[in-house]
Amino acid sequence: MPIVIQPAGAADVLPIVALVNQFAAEKIMLPRTEESVRQTLADWLVAVDPDLVPEDPQILACGALVPLTDTLVELRSLAVHPSRQGQGLGGHVVNHLVQLARQRGYHQICALTLRENFFVRLGFEQVDRWSISPKIWQACIYCSKFHRCDEVAVTMNLVDSPQGLLHPLERPAGWNSLLKWSEWQPLKLAYKQK
């Protein structure tokens, strides 16, 4: 039987935390707590093998959606068990999360990644990190890597012509719908001086 990608359940919380934190220990992604996963469980998808045998990992892959605004959602904590990497499983989880974001009515999905080519192959576009400012000010400012971040921002439009959104190449770096360009520039300049 093929691997199944499905909504996470309560029994998946600890395996999700273990999988994500395995990569967090390698500084590849940010750690997650049991409480944070439990509180956002409805936003997580997991890949499981229905023919699981005791020595197999319970969760083969996982990923979550995190709402940033009414129209923008972040794809976060995408992790594939080391025994299953290189088999296309991460791409399948991303595609399911993109479909879930569309079903929930989001106009755009974004991610911060160390592997931008993986996302570009799936239809995302690389953008200036400052173009996803809700992410920067909701989560990134608390990250120890904030002033020396090595992650790349990627986005994908989920609707043909998202109202209020411009194509990333048509807007100035630092543009977002929450702040006017003139108000955003001093914040960006302050960040670059650190």
C-alpha positions as CSV (number, residue, x, y, z in Angstrom):
1,M,0.0,0.0,0.0
2,P,1.3,3.5,-0.8
3,I,2.3,6.1,1.8
4,V,-0.7,8.2,2.9
5,I,-0.6,11.9,3.6
6,Q,-3.3,12.8,6.2
7,P,-4.2,15.4,8.9
8,A,-2.3,14.8,12.1
9,G,-4.0,13.3,15.1
10,A,-3.3,13.5,18.8
11,A,-1.1,10.3,18.6
12,D,1.1,12.1,16.1
13,V,2.1,15.0,18.4
14,L,5.2,13.4,20.0
15,P,6.5,11.8,16.7
16,I,6.1,15.2,15.0
17,V,8.1,16.9,17.8
18,A,10.8,14.2,17.7
19,L,11.1,14.4,13.9
20,V,11.2,18.3,13.7
21,N,13.5,18.6,16.7
22,Q,15.9,16.1,15.2
23,F,16.5,18.6,12.4
24,A,16.4,21.5,14.8
25,A,19.4,20.0,16.7
26,E,21.3,20.2,13.4
27,K,20.3,23.9,13.0
28,I,18.3,23.0,9.9
29,M,15.0,24.2,11.3
30,L,13.5,25.8,14.4
31,P,12.5,23.5,17.2
32,R,8.9,22.9,18.1
33,T,7.4,22.1,21.5
34,E,4.8,19.5,22.3
35,E,2.5,22.3,23.4
36,S,2.9,24.3,20.2
37,V,2.2,21.3,18.0
38,R,-0.8,20.3,20.1
39,Q,-2.3,23.8,19.9
40,T,-1.9,23.9,16.1
41,L,-2.6,20.2,15.4
42,A,-5.4,21.0,12.9
43,D,-2.7,22.8,10.7
44,W,-0.4,19.7,10.5
45,L,-0.2,17.0,7.9
46,V,1.7,13.8,8.3
47,A,2.9,11.1,5.9
48,V,2.4,7.6,7.3
49,D,2.9,4.0,6.0
50,P,-0.3,2.0,6.5
51,D,1.8,-1.1,6.5
52,L,3.9,0.1,9.4
53,V,6.1,-2.5,11.1
54,P,7.5,-1.9,14.6
55,E,11.0,-0.8,13.5
56,D,9.6,1.8,11.0
57,P,9.3,5.4,12.1
58,Q,5.7,6.3,13.0
59,I,5.8,9.6,11.0
60,L,7.7,9.5,7.7
61,A,7.2,13.3,7.0
62,C,5.3,16.2,8.3
63,G,4.6,19.9,7.7
64,A,2.3,22.6,8.9
65,L,0.5,25.7,7.8
66,V,0.7,28.9,9.9
67,P,-1.7,31.7,9.1
68,L,0.2,35.1,8.9
69,T,-2.7,37.3,7.6
70,D,-6.1,36.6,6.2
71,T,-4.6,36.0,2.8
72,L,-1.0,34.8,3.5
73,V,-0.1,31.5,5.1
74,E,3.3,30.1,5.9
75,L,4.4,26.5,5.2
76,R,6.5,25.5,8.2
77,S,8.4,22.6,9.8
78,L,8.6,20.5,6.6
79,A,10.6,17.4,7.7
80,V,11.2,14.0,6.1
81,H,12.6,11.1,8.1
82,P,16.2,10.5,7.1
83,S,15.3,6.9,6.0
84,R,12.9,8.3,3.5
85,Q,14.7,11.3,2.1
86,G,15.3,11.6,-1.7
87,Q,12.1,9.7,-2.6
88,G,9.9,12.6,-3.4
89,L,8.0,12.5,-0.1
90,G,8.8,16.1,0.9
91,G,7.4,17.3,-2.5
92,H,4.2,15.4,-1.9
93,V,3.7,16.9,1.6
94,V,4.3,20.4,0.1
95,N,1.7,19.8,-2.6
96,H,-0.8,18.6,-0.1
97,L,-0.2,21.7,2.1
98,V,-0.5,24.0,-0.9
99,Q,-3.9,22.3,-1.7
100,L,-5.0,22.7,1.9
101,A,-4.0,26.4,1.8
102,R,-6.1,26.8,-1.3
103,Q,-9.1,25.1,0.3
104,R,-8.8,27.4,3.3
105,G,-9.0,30.4,1.0
106,Y,-5.5,31.8,1.2
107,H,-4.2,33.9,-1.7
108,Q,-0.5,33.2,-1.1
109,I,1.8,30.7,0.6
110,C,5.3,31.4,1.7
111,A,8.2,29.6,3.3
112,L,11.7,30.4,4.7
113,T,14.1,27.7,3.6
114,L,17.7,26.7,3.3
115,R,16.8,24.7,0.2
116,E,15.2,27.2,-2.1
117,N,15.7,25.1,-5.2
118,F,13.5,22.4,-3.8
119,F,10.6,24.9,-3.5
120,V,11.4,26.5,-6.9
121,R,11.0,23.1,-8.5
122,L,7.6,22.9,-6.9
123,G,6.4,26.2,-8.4
124,F,7.5,28.7,-5.7
125,E,9.4,31.9,-6.5
126,Q,12.3,33.3,-4.6
127,V,11.5,36.7,-3.1
128,D,13.0,39.3,-0.8
129,R,12.5,38.2,2.8
130,W,11.1,41.6,3.6
131,S,8.2,41.0,1.2
132,I,6.7,38.6,3.8
133,S,6.9,41.1,6.7
134,P,4.1,39.5,8.7
135,K,6.4,36.5,9.2
136,I,9.4,38.7,10.0
137,W,7.5,40.5,12.8
138,Q,5.5,37.6,14.1
139,A,8.2,35.0,14.5
140,C,11.6,35.9,13.0
141,I,12.3,38.7,15.5
142,Y,12.4,36.0,18.3
143,C,14.9,33.8,16.4
144,S,18.5,33.8,17.5
145,K,19.5,33.9,13.9
146,F,17.4,37.0,13.1
147,H,20.4,39.4,12.4
148,R,22.4,36.7,10.5
149,C,19.6,34.7,8.9
150,D,20.7,32.4,6.1
151,E,17.2,31.3,5.0
152,V,15.7,32.3,1.7
153,A,12.1,33.4,1.3
154,V,9.9,31.7,-1.3
155,T,6.2,32.3,-2.2
156,M,3.5,30.9,-4.4
157,N,0.4,32.7,-5.5
158,L,-2.6,30.4,-5.0
159,V,-5.1,32.5,-7.0
160,D,-4.8,33.8,-10.5
161,S,-5.0,37.5,-9.5
162,P,-4.8,38.0,-5.8
163,Q,-6.4,41.2,-4.8
164,G,-4.0,43.5,-3.1
165,L,-0.9,41.4,-3.9
166,L,1.7,42.3,-6.6
167,H,4.0,39.9,-8.3
168,P,7.2,39.8,-6.2
169,L,9.2,41.4,-9.1
170,E,6.7,44.3,-9.5
171,R,7.0,45.6,-6.0
172,P,9.9,47.2,-4.4
173,A,11.9,45.1,-1.9
174,G,10.4,45.6,1.5
175,W,6.8,46.2,0.2
176,N,4.0,44.7,2.1
177,S,0.3,45.4,2.5
178,L,0.5,46.2,6.2
179,L,2.9,49.1,6.1
180,K,3.4,51.9,3.5
181,W,6.7,51.9,1.7
182,S,7.8,55.1,3.4
183,E,7.2,53.5,6.9
184,W,8.8,50.2,6.0
185,Q,12.2,51.6,4.8
186,P,13.6,52.7,8.2
187,L,12.8,49.3,9.6
188,K,14.7,47.6,6.8
189,L,17.6,49.9,7.1
190,A,17.8,49.3,10.8
191,Y,17.9,45.6,10.2
192,K,20.7,45.9,7.7
193,Q,22.9,47.9,10.1
194,K,23.0,45.1,12.7
